[in-house]
Amino acid sequence: QVQLEESGGGLVQPGGSLTLSCVASRSIFSIATMGWYRQAPGNKRESVASVTSSGNTDYSNSVKGRFTISKDNAKNTITLQMNSLKPEDTAVYYCNAAVIPGLAKYNYWGQGTQVTVTS
């Protein structure tokens, strides 16, 4: 069991920046993969960025070069730094923890935080 709590969402103009944080209820040192997903109205949830326990990162093509995922084991926190935001980035962003590779029942989700990019 791990609880995830996101924060940092809000309203921003195109080209602006936001930082999302996800704080876990326990140590994240041994969690296989942590990451961020997003879901816009009428769309399916999609992966945005992830970081593994070994420090490897991965990004979707739509955000690569603009978003950066970071992991702070001491603070049990992952962060998504979002720069050069576009209206199409508007979505609810969810923190995810995949504790054991290949075992879906050990997937945990945060409650989500709204990001709105508009002029």
Order of alpha helices (4+ residues) and beta strands (2+ residues): beta-beta-beta-beta-beta-beta-beta-beta-beta-beta-beta
